[in-house]
Amino acid sequence: MTNCACKDSESGKKVAKVSGCSSEQGAPVTLPTTNETIPPLVDIIETDKDFIILADMPGAGPETIDVSFDNGELTIFGAVEDDADNEEECVCVCCQCEPGDYARKFQIGDAIDTDNITATFENGVLAVTLPKREEVQPKKISISKPEKAE
């Protein structure tokens, strides 16, 4: 995993989480979803070569995850299996985890190479890698020595 220092886009101060992600550099921008699903918490990380969306989706399994891209929108969905058959008689003392399926949409800009988007799912975290098109990646310019006149 990649570690980074998240900063608030307006104040520039270091924060633990940034709510309402947006970027002028072509980062994915969160779009509204329906009230019937839970938007997973995400971190969006930028490197020189790509953006990485890390979405927490506990309870979902790799076979229930769907990642799709259509018409400039990236959609992630994860179904949580209903475990009602295995439930015991119990009382929830503290219930902070909402039951339900996950869904979230992101608007993807022209800076992304949409043909090469990849995704992995491990330990309840969906990682979607959005590679930047080569022409928007930073380039190193080499310095050459001037030729000596003879």
Sequence and secondary structure as in RCSB ss.txt:
>XXXX:A:sequence
MTNCACKDSESGKKVAKVSGCSSEQGAPVTLPTTNETIPPLVDIIETDKDFIILADMPGAGPETIDVSFDNGELT
IFGAVEDDADNEEECVCVCCQCEPGDYARKFQIGDAIDTDNITATFENGVLAVTLPKREEVQPKKISISKPEKAE
>XXXX:A:secstr
      B TTT  B S  SS   SSS  EEE   TTSB   EEEEE SSEEEEEEE TTEEEEEEEEEEETTEEE
EEEEE   GGG  S   S   S  S EEEEEE  TTB GGG EEEEETTEEEEEEEB GGGS             
